[in-house]
Amino acid sequence: MADELARRIYATWERMAPGWEERRRSIWEDSAHVGRQLVDAVDPQPGETILELAAGVGDTGFLAAERVGPQGLVISSDFSPAMVEAARHRGAELGIAAVEFRVLDAQALDLPDDSIDAVVCRWAYMLMPDPAAALRETNRVLRPGGRLALSVWGPPARNPWAASVAGVLVELGHMSPPAQGAPGVFALADPARLDEIVVAAGFEPPRLTEVEMTWRFESFDDYWAFTLEAAGALAIVIEQLPPREQETVRDAVRNALARRADEPVELAGLCLNALARAPG
């Protein structure tokens, strides 16, 4: 079961990589402050080695590369080879030299013990089959006193950009409500649960911060295209439906958001950012 789940997640993000690369600029414009806060939290120093897990197209880690300088190193990693290639393309565009691009499984990192000064991870632990195992691996590769800064999505009520689509899919019978502990957008939305899982992995109690953001789209049609191109498992569920049922879902989501098809769309998002330290 675990292997099958991992295969599905792998296939999902291989499928989503082109959409994330295509929409890199707009996604970063809306969310750059989330990534900057993560990098500020770990405060990379010249010469350090920084690991970005589930880097996607790599923008958060590239901020750290500016700080570690030519004597330091950022390892930009992802479970999906297609995402790693997207990050490689972006790194080449920016001319960033102090970056190594690697395909890494966060739950079984091919890295030595005590080899990393800080880890950043934006929007990924909650999507992993076993986030507890991934956090233990993160702790293993960090040097004593190493820093971890992560971001996950807060509760559905504060994230209508995803909750509206998920709610419609459940209501129409196309998706079951997520089982407790199953990977998903809101799997670590409870601050108490997030605190618990980080501490259980061996970290000191984390400092949690709510970070608000706004997703901006030219129109509902643009938002719907984003959903189909970049929204992970939700996109996969929708694209497997017959065309007529896809239209039914689309119309139900638009009605739920009370938006016309041609008007600009702004949708709230809330992240939980956490800073934790390894013992040492």
C-alpha positions in Angstrom: 0.0 0.0 0.0 2.8 2.4 0.9 4.6 1.6 -2.3 1.5 2.2 -4.4 0.8 5.5 -2.6 4.3 6.6 -3.3 4.0 5.7 -7.0 0.7 7.7 -7.3 2.3 10.7 -5.7 5.4 10.4 -7.9 3.2 10.2 -11.0 1.1 13.2 -9.9 4.1 15.5 -9.5 5.7 14.3 -12.7 2.4 15.3 -14.4 2.3 18.7 -12.6 5.9 19.7 -13.3 5.2 21.4 -16.7 2.4 23.4 -15.2 4.5 24.6 -12.3 7.3 25.5 -14.7 4.9 27.3 -17.0 3.3 29.3 -14.2 6.5 29.8 -12.2 6.5 33.5 -12.5 2.9 34.1 -11.3 3.2 31.5 -8.5 6.3 33.1 -7.2 4.8 36.6 -7.4 2.0 35.5 -5.1 4.0 33.4 -2.7 7.6 34.8 -2.7 7.1 36.2 0.9 6.4 32.7 2.1 9.7 31.4 0.7 11.6 34.5 1.9 10.3 34.0 5.5 11.6 30.4 5.4 15.0 31.4 4.2 15.1 34.3 6.7 14.2 31.8 9.5 17.2 29.5 8.8 19.5 32.5 8.2 22.0 30.9 5.8 25.6 31.9 6.4 28.5 32.1 3.9 30.0 28.7 3.3 27.0 26.7 4.7 25.2 23.8 3.0 21.5 24.3 2.6 19.1 21.5 1.5 15.7 22.4 -0.1 13.3 19.5 -0.1 10.5 19.2 -2.6 12.0 22.3 -4.3 9.7 22.3 -7.3 11.1 24.9 -9.6 13.6 26.0 -7.0 12.9 29.6 -6.3 13.0 29.3 -2.5 16.4 27.6 -2.4 17.8 30.1 -4.9 17.2 32.8 -2.3 19.5 30.8 0.1 22.1 30.4 -2.7 22.5 34.2 -2.7 23.5 34.1 1.0 25.8 31.1 1.2 28.0 32.5 -1.5 30.5 30.8 -3.8 32.0 28.8 -0.8 28.6 27.4 0.2 26.2 25.0 -1.5 22.4 24.7 -2.0 21.1 21.2 -2.8 17.9 21.8 -4.7 16.0 18.5 -4.6 12.7 16.9 -5.4 11.1 13.5 -5.6 10.1 14.2 -9.2 12.9 14.2 -11.9 10.7 16.5 -14.0 10.6 19.0 -11.2 14.3 18.8 -10.7 14.8 19.6 -14.4 12.4 22.5 -14.1 14.5 23.9 -11.3 17.7 23.3 -13.3 16.3 25.4 -16.1 15.4 28.2 -13.7 18.8 28.1 -12.1 20.5 28.3 -15.4 18.3 31.3 -16.3 19.4 33.1 -13.1 23.1 32.1 -13.5 23.3 30.6 -10.0 26.4 28.5 -9.6 26.4 27.3 -6.0 23.5 24.9 -6.6 23.5 21.1 -7.0 20.3 19.6 -8.4 19.3 16.2 -7.2 16.4 13.7 -7.2 15.9 12.8 -3.6 13.2 11.0 -1.7 12.6 13.0 1.5 11.7 9.8 3.4 15.0 8.1 2.5 17.6 10.8 1.9 20.7 9.7 0.0 22.9 12.0 2.2 25.3 11.4 5.0 24.4 12.0 8.7 25.2 15.5 10.0 26.0 16.9 6.6 23.5 19.8 6.2 23.4 23.1 8.1 19.8 24.0 7.3 16.8 22.6 5.5 13.9 24.5 3.9 10.7 22.8 2.6 7.8 24.7 1.2 4.4 23.0 0.9 5.5 19.4 0.8 5.6 17.5 4.1 1.8 17.3 4.2 1.8 15.6 0.8 4.4 12.9 1.7 3.2 9.3 2.3 5.0 9.4 5.7 5.8 12.9 6.9 7.0 11.6 10.2 9.7 9.5 8.4 10.6 12.5 6.3 11.1 14.6 9.4 13.2 12.0 11.0 15.4 11.8 7.9 15.6 15.6 7.9 16.9 15.5 11.5 19.4 12.8 10.6 21.1 14.8 7.9 21.2 18.0 9.9 24.3 18.9 11.9 23.8 19.3 15.6 21.9 22.5 16.1 20.9 22.6 12.5 17.8 24.5 11.4 14.6 23.4 9.7 12.1 25.8 8.2 9.0 24.4 6.7 5.6 25.6 5.3 2.4 23.7 5.2 -1.2 24.8 4.4 -3.5 25.9 7.2 -7.1 24.9 7.6 -9.6 24.6 4.7 -11.6 27.6 5.8 -8.6 29.8 5.4 -7.6 28.3 2.0 -10.6 28.5 -0.4 -8.3 28.3 -3.4 -8.0 24.5 -2.7 -10.9 23.8 -0.3 -13.6 24.9 -2.8 -12.4 22.4 -5.4 -12.0 19.6 -2.9 -15.4 20.3 -1.4 -17.2 20.1 -4.8 -15.4 16.8 -5.7 -16.4 15.2 -2.4 -20.0 16.6 -2.7 -20.4 15.2 -6.2 -19.0 11.8 -5.2 -15.8 12.0 -7.3 -13.5 11.9 -4.2 -13.8 10.5 -0.7 -13.2 12.8 2.3 -9.5 12.4 3.2 -8.8 9.7 5.8 -7.2 10.9 9.0 -3.4 10.9 8.5 -3.6 10.5 4.7 -1.4 12.8 2.7 -3.1 15.9 1.3 -3.2 19.7 1.2 -4.6 19.9 4.7 -3.0 16.9 6.3 -0.9 19.1 8.7 -3.2 22.0 9.0 -3.7 21.6 12.7 -0.9 23.5 14.5 -1.0 21.0 17.4 -0.5 18.1 15.1 2.3 19.9 13.3 4.0 20.6 16.6 3.6 17.0 17.7 5.0 15.5 14.5 8.1 17.8 14.5 8.9 17.1 18.1 8.4 13.4 17.7 11.0 13.5 14.9 13.6 14.7 17.5 13.5 18.4 17.0 13.1 21.1 19.6 9.6 22.5 19.8 9.0 24.5 16.7 8.1 28.2 16.5 4.9 28.5 14.4 3.9 31.5 12.4 0.8 32.1 10.3 1.6 33.6 6.9 -1.3 34.9 4.8 -1.1 35.1 1.0 -3.4 35.8 -1.9 -3.6 33.9 -5.1 -4.3 36.2 -8.0 -5.7 35.1 -11.4 -6.8 37.1 -14.5 -10.2 35.4 -14.5 -12.0 32.3 -13.2 -10.9 30.6 -16.4 -7.3 31.3 -15.5 -7.9 29.9 -12.0 -9.4 26.8 -13.4 -6.5 26.3 -15.8 -4.2 26.6 -12.8 -6.2 24.0 -11.0 -5.9 21.6 -13.9 -2.2 22.3 -14.5 -0.8 22.6 -11.0 -3.1 21.5 -8.2 -1.7 18.0 -7.7 -4.1 15.2 -6.8 -7.1 17.4 -7.3 -6.1 18.0 -10.9 -5.6 14.3 -11.4 -9.1 13.5 -10.1 -10.7 16.1 -12.4 -8.8 15.1 -15.6 -9.9 11.5 -15.2 -13.6 12.5 -15.3 -15.6 12.5 -18.6 -15.6 16.0 -20.2 -19.2 16.7 -19.4 -18.6 15.9 -15.7 -15.5 18.1 -15.7 -17.7 21.0 -16.8 -20.2 20.2 -14.0 -17.4 20.3 -11.5 -16.1 23.6 -13.0 -19.5 25.3 -12.8 -20.0 24.1 -9.3 -16.7 25.5 -8.2 -17.4 28.8 -9.9 -20.8 29.0 -8.2 -19.2 28.1 -4.8 -16.7 31.0 -5.3 -19.5 33.3 -6.6 -17.3 34.4 -9.6 -18.1 35.2 -13.2 -15.9 33.4 -15.7 -14.3 36.7 -17.0 -13.7 38.7 -13.8 -10.3 38.7 -11.9 -10.1 36.3 -9.1 -8.3 36.7 -5.8 -8.4 33.8 -3.3 -7.0 33.7 0.2 -4.4 31.3 1.4 -2.9 30.7 4.8 0.4 28.9 5.5 1.7 27.6 8.7 5.5 28.2 8.7 7.6 26.5 11.4 11.1 26.9 12.5 12.7 24.1 14.5 16.2 23.1 15.5 17.9 19.8 15.7 19.4 19.0 19.2 22.9 20.1 19.7 
